[in-house]
Amino acid sequence: MSENRPDLSTLTGPQLVRAFLAEFDKPRTTPAERAAFFDFKARVFTAIAERDANPDAARAAARARVARDRLLAQTDTVNGGEA
């Protein structure tokens, strides 16, 4: 992901939205790619929630983390690991 920066706290609100939208429509064919997107989405919405004390953004971040964790668990199960 081109905008998958380790520290999103330096971005403004509009920059966070642009970074998210830039990644939104990219095709993801593997569970690992989809999990990476949901991780990025969680980080973006966490940054928005912390910056603006926005409970809706906090809920969106939590949902993205759940989706990421499910995909990672499925990947572990398929690869023979423990879920």
N, C-alpha and C positions, 0 to 999 in steps of 0.2 A: 504494500500500500504506500503510495507516494507521500501521503500526509500522516502516516502513522508515526508521529513524533513521540519520543519518550516523555516529554514535558509539555503538556498542553496549556499549562497555567499562564504562559506568556502570550497566548493568543487572545484577541478581543472576542466578544460575543459573535460579531459578524464573521470573523475569521474561523471560529469554531464551526459555525453553520456551513460556511463554504467548504471547509475541510471534510465535514461529514457528507455533504451533498456530492463532493467530488468522488467519494468512495462508494456512495449508495448504489449507483446503477452499474457498477463494474461486475462482470460475470464471475461467479464463484462456483467452481465445479466440484471441489472436494470439501468434505466436512472440516478439514483443517483450515481451508481458506475461509469458509463461512464462520468458523469459530474465531479466527483472527479479526474478521469484520465486526462480529459482536463484541469482542474485546475492545476494539477501537471505539465502537458506538458507546459502550459503557463508560469509557474514559472521557469521551466528549461530553456526554450528559452529566457525568459526575463533576466535570469542570464547570459546566453551566449551573448545576445545582449548588455547588460550593460558592461560586461567584455571586449568584443572585438570590441565594437562599430559596431556591425554587423547588417545591415539593414534587411538582409534576416531572421535572427533569430527574429528580432523585428516583422516582418510580420507574421512569424510562431506563435509567442506568441499571436498576435492579433487575428489570425484565431482560435487558441485554445480557447481564451476567448469568442469569438462569439459562438463557438460550445458549450462551457460550459453553457453560458447564455441561449441558445436555449433549451438545455436539462432541465435546471432548470425551465424555463418558462413552458415547457411541463409538468413537474412534478407538478408545482403549479396548472396548469389548471386541470390536472387529479385529483388532491387532492381537488379541489373546491376553490382554491385560485384565486386571480386575477393575470393575466399574465402581 
